[in-house]
Amino acid sequence: DGYFYQRVAECRFSSKDLQGAELIDSYVFNQAEHVRFNSTVGKYVGYTEHGVYNAEAWNSDAGILAQERGELERFCKQHAAIDYSA
């Protein structure tokens, strides 16, 4: 028994030129996604009461939001060449 917490970051690419690259960063608690950052939307979206609370707090913090928005360039696009070479 106990609690299950998981954070899943996923990079999605629709073409090799990386124009359609997208970062999805999901926060899951007990197998239910409660909040997600989507780089296409550009902010956090909550799916549960607790997720909505967290999304509002994180979206109001310019530092947290800027860091998450930068992950598309820093993480996804930097590693895209590795994905495409495999």
OpenMM code with the backbone's topology and positions (N, CA, C; nanometers):
from openmm import Vec3, app, unit

residues = "ASP GLY TYR PHE TYR GLN ARG VAL ALA GLU CYS ARG PHE SER SER LYS ASP LEU GLN GLY ALA GLU LEU ILE ASP SER TYR VAL PHE ASN GLN ALA GLU HIS VAL ARG PHE ASN SER THR VAL GLY LYS TYR VAL GLY TYR THR GLU HIS GLY VAL TYR ASN ALA GLU ALA TRP ASN SER ASP ALA GLY ILE LEU ALA GLN GLU ARG GLY GLU LEU GLU ARG PHE CYS LYS GLN HIS ALA ALA ILE ASP TYR SER ALA".split()
positions = [
    Vec3(0.0827, -0.1184, 0.0000),
    Vec3(0.0000, 0.0000, 0.0000),
    Vec3(0.0872, 0.1249, 0.0000),
    Vec3(0.0257, 0.2371, 0.0019),
    Vec3(0.0982, 0.3630, -0.0004),
    Vec3(0.0518, 0.4488, -0.1157),
    Vec3(0.1361, 0.5428, -0.1500),
    Vec3(0.1019, 0.6384, -0.2544),
    Vec3(0.1974, 0.6233, -0.3712),
    Vec3(0.1489, 0.6571, -0.4870),
    Vec3(0.2272, 0.6472, -0.6097),
    Vec3(0.2356, 0.7849, -0.6726),
    Vec3(0.3576, 0.8357, -0.6914),
    Vec3(0.3792, 0.9649, -0.7554),
    Vec3(0.4717, 0.9442, -0.8741),
    Vec3(0.4413, 1.0071, -0.9847),
    Vec3(0.5217, 0.9920, -1.1046),
    Vec3(0.5216, 1.1222, -1.1830),
    Vec3(0.6353, 1.1544, -1.2396),
    Vec3(0.6456, 1.2703, -1.3292),
    Vec3(0.6984, 1.2181, -1.4624),
    Vec3(0.6281, 1.2490, -1.5692),
    Vec3(0.6641, 1.1986, -1.7005),
    Vec3(0.6825, 1.3172, -1.7947),
    Vec3(0.8024, 1.3308, -1.8505),
    Vec3(0.8301, 1.4339, -1.9501),
    Vec3(0.8456, 1.3645, -2.0849),
    Vec3(0.7755, 1.4157, -2.1831),
    Vec3(0.7743, 1.3531, -2.3156),
    Vec3(0.7954, 1.4603, -2.4223),
    Vec3(0.8861, 1.4323, -2.5146),
    Vec3(0.9086, 1.5199, -2.6293),
    Vec3(0.8407, 1.4571, -2.7500),
    Vec3(0.7642, 1.5365, -2.8207),
    Vec3(0.6966, 1.4885, -2.9418),
    Vec3(0.7463, 1.5699, -3.0601),
    Vec3(0.7805, 1.4996, -3.1673),
    Vec3(0.8314, 1.5643, -3.2876),
    Vec3(0.7429, 1.5256, -3.4045),
    Vec3(0.7012, 1.6237, -3.4829),
    Vec3(0.6190, 1.5942, -3.5998),
    Vec3(0.7000, 1.6012, -3.7287),
    Vec3(0.8216, 1.6585, -3.7216),
    Vec3(0.9072, 1.6643, -3.8395),
    Vec3(1.0518, 1.6841, -3.7955),
    Vec3(1.1448, 1.6562, -3.8858),
    Vec3(1.2863, 1.6690, -3.8523),
    Vec3(1.3314, 1.8139, -3.8373),
    Vec3(1.2572, 1.9090, -3.8928),
    Vec3(1.2975, 2.0490, -3.8797),
    Vec3(1.2621, 2.1070, -3.7423),
    Vec3(1.1960, 2.0308, -3.6582),
    Vec3(1.1631, 2.0637, -3.5187),
    Vec3(1.0652, 2.1795, -3.5026),
    Vec3(1.0016, 2.2215, -3.6109),
    Vec3(0.9029, 2.3291, -3.5999),
    Vec3(0.7826, 2.2864, -3.5152),
    Vec3(0.7449, 2.1610, -3.5246),
    Vec3(0.6289, 2.1136, -3.4501),
    Vec3(0.6649, 2.0417, -3.3213),
    Vec3(0.7866, 2.0656, -3.2688),
    Vec3(0.8285, 1.9996, -3.1450),
    Vec3(0.7390, 2.0443, -3.0296),
    Vec3(0.7125, 1.9508, -2.9402),
    Vec3(0.6226, 1.9772, -2.8279),
    Vec3(0.6727, 1.9042, -2.7046),
    Vec3(0.6671, 1.9696, -2.5909),
    Vec3(0.7027, 1.9095, -2.4626),
    Vec3(0.5761, 1.8914, -2.3809),
    Vec3(0.5558, 1.7708, -2.3296),
    Vec3(0.4462, 1.7414, -2.2380),
    Vec3(0.5107, 1.6959, -2.1067),
    Vec3(0.4842, 1.7652, -1.9988),
    Vec3(0.5390, 1.7329, -1.8670),
    Vec3(0.4215, 1.7070, -1.7737),
    Vec3(0.3988, 1.5797, -1.7418),
    Vec3(0.2808, 1.5385, -1.6642),
    Vec3(0.3176, 1.4994, -1.5219),
    Vec3(0.2314, 1.5348, -1.4298),
    Vec3(0.2459, 1.4983, -1.2888),
    Vec3(0.1296, 1.4058, -1.2535),
    Vec3(0.1637, 1.2858, -1.2079),
    Vec3(0.0641, 1.1810, -1.1834),
    Vec3(0.0690, 1.1412, -1.0361),
    Vec3(-0.0474, 1.1318, -0.9747),
    Vec3(-0.0568, 1.0860, -0.8367),
    Vec3(-0.1608, 0.9760, -0.8302),
    Vec3(-0.1195, 0.8604, -0.7811),
    Vec3(-0.2063, 0.7422, -0.7723),
    Vec3(-0.2756, 0.7134, -0.9061),
    Vec3(-0.1972, 0.7134, -1.0109),
    Vec3(-0.2381, 0.6775, -1.1465),
    Vec3(-0.3363, 0.7761, -1.2100),
    Vec3(-0.3502, 0.8941, -1.1536),
    Vec3(-0.4365, 0.9966, -1.2120),
    Vec3(-0.3519, 1.1211, -1.2387),
    Vec3(-0.3506, 1.1652, -1.3634),
    Vec3(-0.2771, 1.2867, -1.3968),
    Vec3(-0.3491, 1.4055, -1.3341),
    Vec3(-0.2758, 1.4827, -1.2542),
    Vec3(-0.3433, 1.5955, -1.1889),
    Vec3(-0.3005, 1.7302, -1.2438),
    Vec3(-0.1850, 1.7400, -1.3065),
    Vec3(-0.1439, 1.8658, -1.3684),
    Vec3(-0.0470, 1.8351, -1.4822),
    Vec3(-0.0495, 1.9217, -1.5856),
    Vec3(0.0356, 1.8998, -1.7030),
    Vec3(0.0815, 2.0348, -1.7577),
    Vec3(0.2090, 2.0366, -1.7998),
    Vec3(0.2593, 2.1500, -1.8771),
    Vec3(0.2674, 2.1049, -2.0217),
    Vec3(0.2116, 2.1848, -2.1103),
    Vec3(0.2180, 2.1575, -2.2535),
    Vec3(0.2824, 2.2796, -2.3178),
    Vec3(0.3958, 2.2591, -2.3867),
    Vec3(0.4673, 2.3732, -2.4445),
    Vec3(0.3870, 2.4431, -2.5531),
    Vec3(0.2960, 2.3735, -2.6179),
    Vec3(0.2113, 2.4358, -2.7187),
    Vec3(0.1145, 2.5344, -2.6531),
    Vec3(0.0605, 2.4966, -2.5384),
    Vec3(-0.0295, 2.5844, -2.4631),
    Vec3(0.0515, 2.6922, -2.3913),
    Vec3(0.1706, 2.6548, -2.3423),
    Vec3(0.2599, 2.7503, -2.2771),
    Vec3(0.2350, 2.7724, -2.1302),
    Vec3(0.1539, 2.6865, -2.0700),
    Vec3(0.1271, 2.7006, -1.9272),
    Vec3(0.0833, 2.5654, -1.8699),
    Vec3(0.0701, 2.5613, -1.7372),
    Vec3(0.0224, 2.4418, -1.6691),
    Vec3(-0.1303, 2.4384, -1.6730),
    Vec3(-0.1839, 2.3173, -1.6844),
    Vec3(-0.3283, 2.2960, -1.6823),
    Vec3(-0.3570, 2.1901, -1.5765),
    Vec3(-0.4495, 2.2183, -1.4865),
    Vec3(-0.4867, 2.1243, -1.3820),
    Vec3(-0.6076, 2.0418, -1.4211),
    Vec3(-0.6083, 1.9142, -1.3794),
    Vec3(-0.7182, 1.8230, -1.4119),
    Vec3(-0.7950, 1.7753, -1.2890),
    Vec3(-0.7435, 1.8042, -1.1716),
    Vec3(-0.8115, 1.7721, -1.0469),
    Vec3(-0.8138, 1.8993, -0.9622),
    Vec3(-0.8826, 1.8962, -0.8521),
    Vec3(-0.8880, 2.0139, -0.7651),
    Vec3(-0.7470, 2.0551, -0.7214),
    Vec3(-0.6687, 1.9575, -0.6782),
    Vec3(-0.5309, 1.9847, -0.6359),
    Vec3(-0.4462, 2.0294, -0.7556),
    Vec3(-0.4684, 1.9690, -0.8717),
    Vec3(-0.3955, 2.0067, -0.9923),
    Vec3(-0.4254, 2.1486, -1.0364),
    Vec3(-0.5504, 2.1893, -1.0279),
    Vec3(-0.5887, 2.3267, -1.0633),
    Vec3(-0.5209, 2.4255, -0.9681),
    Vec3(-0.5177, 2.3914, -0.8390),
    Vec3(-0.4514, 2.4750, -0.7397),
    Vec3(-0.3032, 2.4910, -0.7737),
    Vec3(-0.2354, 2.3778, -0.8022),
    Vec3(-0.0929, 2.3831, -0.8367),
    Vec3(-0.0708, 2.4597, -0.9665),
    Vec3(-0.1536, 2.4350, -1.0678),
    Vec3(-0.1382, 2.5026, -1.1964),
    Vec3(-0.1491, 2.6541, -1.1792),
    Vec3(-0.2444, 2.6998, -1.1025),
    Vec3(-0.2604, 2.8439, -1.0798),
    Vec3(-0.1374, 2.9027, -1.0101),
    Vec3(-0.0859, 2.8308, -0.9113),
    Vec3(0.0324, 2.8790, -0.8385),
    Vec3(0.1546, 2.8808, -0.9295),
    Vec3(0.1774, 2.7749, -1.0047),
    Vec3(0.2949, 2.7664, -1.0916),
    Vec3(0.2856, 2.8643, -1.2081),
    Vec3(0.1673, 2.8843, -1.2629),
    Vec3(0.1505, 2.9793, -1.3733),
    Vec3(0.1716, 3.1236, -1.3284),
    Vec3(0.1490, 3.1516, -1.2011),
    Vec3(0.1668, 3.2882, -1.1502),
    Vec3(0.3120, 3.3173, -1.1121),
    Vec3(0.3970, 3.2139, -1.1137),
    Vec3(0.5389, 3.2304, -1.0806),
    Vec3(0.6182, 3.2375, -1.2112),
    Vec3(0.6615, 3.3569, -1.2477),
    Vec3(0.7301, 3.3771, -1.3757),
    Vec3(0.8565, 3.2929, -1.3878),
    Vec3(0.9262, 3.2693, -1.2790),
    Vec3(1.0491, 3.1899, -1.2814),
    Vec3(1.0228, 3.0443, -1.3146),
    Vec3(0.9228, 2.9859, -1.2507),
    Vec3(0.8866, 2.8459, -1.2764),
    Vec3(0.8384, 2.8307, -1.4200),
    Vec3(0.7550, 2.9206, -1.4641),
    Vec3(0.6999, 2.9135, -1.5994),
    Vec3(0.8096, 2.9313, -1.7047),
    Vec3(0.9009, 3.0239, -1.6842),
    Vec3(1.0103, 3.0458, -1.7793),
    Vec3(1.1014, 2.9238, -1.7865),
    Vec3(1.1284, 2.8624, -1.6718),
    Vec3(1.2138, 2.7430, -1.6702),
    Vec3(1.1479, 2.6293, -1.7484),
    Vec3(1.0205, 2.6062, -1.7255),
    Vec3(0.9498, 2.4981, -1.7948),
    Vec3(0.9428, 2.5259, -1.9446),
    Vec3(0.9173, 2.6492, -1.9827),
    Vec3(0.9121, 2.6850, -2.1246),
    Vec3(1.0473, 2.6638, -2.1922),
    Vec3(1.1558, 2.6852, -2.1194),
    Vec3(1.2902, 2.6655, -2.1730),
    Vec3(1.3282, 2.5205, -2.1945),
    Vec3(1.2575, 2.4294, -2.1304),
    Vec3(1.2895, 2.2871, -2.1435),
    Vec3(1.2703, 2.2356, -2.2862),
    Vec3(1.1809, 2.2942, -2.3619),
    Vec3(1.1610, 2.2525, -2.5008),
    Vec3(1.2912, 2.2712, -2.5785),
    Vec3(1.3557, 2.3852, -2.5623),
    Vec3(1.4823, 2.4115, -2.6311),
    Vec3(1.5965, 2.3323, -2.5679),
    Vec3(1.6057, 2.3371, -2.4351),
    Vec3(1.7181, 2.2767, -2.3650),
    Vec3(1.7185, 2.1257, -2.3734),
    Vec3(1.6055, 2.0650, -2.3569),
    Vec3(1.5995, 1.9194, -2.3493),
    Vec3(1.5530, 1.8559, -2.4797),
    Vec3(1.4369, 1.8918, -2.5264),
    Vec3(1.3796, 1.8249, -2.6441),
    Vec3(1.4598, 1.8493, -2.7710),
    Vec3(1.4790, 1.9744, -2.8043),
    Vec3(1.5447, 2.0049, -2.9318),
    Vec3(1.6919, 1.9662, -2.9304),
    Vec3(1.7573, 1.9741, -2.8143),
    Vec3(1.8978, 1.9338, -2.8050),
    Vec3(1.9162, 1.7838, -2.8271),
    Vec3(1.8166, 1.7050, -2.7875),
    Vec3(1.8278, 1.5595, -2.7989),
    Vec3(1.7575, 1.5027, -2.9212),
    Vec3(1.6976, 1.5858, -3.0011),
    Vec3(1.6226, 1.5383, -3.1195),
    Vec3(1.7135, 1.4666, -3.2175),
    Vec3(1.8354, 1.5143, -3.2363),
    Vec3(1.9278, 1.4503, -3.3290),
    Vec3(1.9567, 1.3061, -3.2888),
    Vec3(1.9646, 1.2814, -3.1598),
    Vec3(1.9870, 1.1451, -3.1103),
    Vec3(1.8669, 1.0573, -3.1439),
    Vec3(1.7479, 1.1093, -3.1236),
    Vec3(1.6268, 1.0337, -3.1540),
    Vec3(1.6172, 0.9998, -3.3022),
    Vec3(1.6496, 1.0965, -3.3873),
    Vec3(1.6371, 1.0745, -3.5312),
    Vec3(1.7479, 0.9865, -3.5873),
    Vec3(1.8627, 0.9800, -3.5181),
    Vec3(1.9717, 0.8951, -3.5686),
    Vec3(1.9523, 0.7479, -3.5317),
    Vec3(1.8673, 0.7220, -3.4371),
    Vec3(1.8465, 0.5832, -3.3906),
    Vec3(1.7601, 0.5034, -3.4849),
] * unit.nanometer
topology = app.Topology()
chain = topology.addChain("A")
for resn in residues:
    res = topology.addResidue(resn, chain)
    for name in ("N", "CA", "C"):
        topology.addAtom(name, app.Element.getBySymbol(name[0]), res)
